[in-house]
Amino acid sequence: MTTEKKSKSDNKKSIELMTALYKKHYDELWSKLPPTSQQLIIEDPLGRRAKSFAHEVAKKAESEAYDLEKIKAKVKENLKKYLEK
């Protein structure tokens, strides 16, 4: 198994992608919370509800990132097969 060393540019893009995914899922989940739950998280940002909320955001963002990596790998594989013809 070979691993590619990421350039600084690739690393920056990866960080920007994850930032966007976390923000997307944070905003999505936050908007679905009732105002009382939002207020409890704001009042106690280190509490149980806040930790649970952060965990849900992370699960969704990481899941989407994983799915995107699988798609990217599949596209690379298909492109390589196409170019070998």
Protein Blocks (a to p, Z undefined) as FASTA:
>chain_A
ZZddddfklmmmmmmmmmmmmmmmmmmmmmmpcfklmmmmmmmmmbmklmmmmmmmmmmm
mmmmmmmmmmmmmmmmmmmmmmmZZ
